[in-house]
Amino acid sequence: MTTIVPMPPVNAQKMGPVKGSASGALGALATAYYFIPVGLNSRMGRAYQAALNEAPGATALTDVTLQENWYWIVIGTMRHVTITGEAVQ
């Protein structure tokens, strides 16, 4: 387990459920090993920020769930992350 954001205050006001997604690719055409990341390393942070942006004024998320799916594309693999949670202020 890794903490990616600071803990919200105990008396944080709940603002409702939110959801954010982001994707990244890993690959290179016609290679045996995929080694060129494109947006791969920042996808968790981008998905978290997208979820926060759904609730204007939100400062953090609680009750977070993370789902990651990946699939083959012509030049490698695509990794898609979806973060859902309760926005708090």
Phi, psi and omega in degrees: 000138179227134176275126181254349178217160178292155178293138177287159178297156182298324183264031182293141180273125179285139183243354179118168181286145179222164181211137177220149182225155174203155181229161174208156182242152176226117180169174174202138185297132172061041175239156178282334180236135180271125188219002181251101179281136177233102181070012186285315186287337184259005187294325179295312179296321179292322178292319178298315180295322177297321177294317178299322182293341178290339179238095181305130181093352180292142180246344182198172175238145172238168181050050186279137169237146182234132176233132178236130175239148175221153179208159181283139169237173185304322185256007180159226179233149175249132179247124182241125182247135174235127179245128175237154179180184178260120178285138177228158180234000000 
